[in-house]
């Protein structure tokens, strides 16, 4: 199982968590999405994770990907 973590700006509440989780969960291969508001990170677990599609899903939810923290 692969893991990718992103710094994401603009998240501030549980609605933000739900929006990001919903969009990222729709990306093929994603099995789990963990959003940490305090750390402003989104951690994605799954197989054959496509970095570009994950970033696009976060942007689609209305947030900015600051950087990829870990691959």
C-alpha positions in Angstrom: 0.0 0.0 0.0 1.3 3.4 -1.0 1.0 6.7 1.0 1.2 10.3 -0.2 0.9 13.3 2.1 0.2 16.9 1.1 0.4 20.3 2.8 -2.9 21.9 2.0 -3.8 25.6 2.8 -7.3 27.0 3.3 -8.8 24.2 5.4 -10.4 25.4 8.7 -13.4 23.2 9.6 -15.1 19.9 9.4 -16.8 21.0 6.2 -13.4 21.4 4.7 -12.5 17.9 5.9 -15.6 16.4 4.3 -15.1 18.2 1.0 -11.5 17.1 0.6 -12.3 13.6 1.7 -15.1 13.3 -0.8 -13.1 14.6 -3.8 -9.9 12.6 -3.0 -11.8 9.4 -2.3 -13.1 9.4 -5.9 -9.6 9.1 -7.3 -8.9 5.6 -8.5 -6.8 3.5 -6.1 -7.6 5.5 -3.0 -8.5 3.4 0.0 -8.3 6.0 2.8 -8.0 9.8 3.2 -6.9 11.3 6.5 -7.3 15.1 6.9 -5.4 16.7 9.8 -6.8 20.3 10.2 -4.2 21.2 12.9 -1.3 20.2 10.7 -3.0 21.3 7.4 -2.1 18.0 5.9 -4.0 15.4 3.7 -2.6 11.9 3.8 -3.8 9.4 1.2 -3.4 5.6 1.3 -4.0 3.3 -1.6 -2.5 1.5 -4.6 -1.1 3.0 -7.8 -1.8 6.6 -6.5 -1.6 9.2 -9.2 0.0 12.4 -7.7 -1.5 14.7 -10.4 -5.0 13.4 -10.0 -4.8 13.6 -6.2 -3.6 17.2 -6.4 -6.4 18.0 -8.9 -9.0 16.5 -6.5 -7.8 18.7 -3.6 -7.9 21.8 -5.9 -11.4 20.7 -7.1 -12.5 20.7 -3.4 -11.4 24.3 -3.3 -8.1 24.2 -1.5 -4.4 24.8 -2.4 -1.8 22.1 -2.4 1.3 23.7 -0.9 3.7 20.8 -1.4 4.1 17.1 -1.4 5.5 16.1 2.0 6.1 12.4 1.5 5.7 9.9 -1.3 
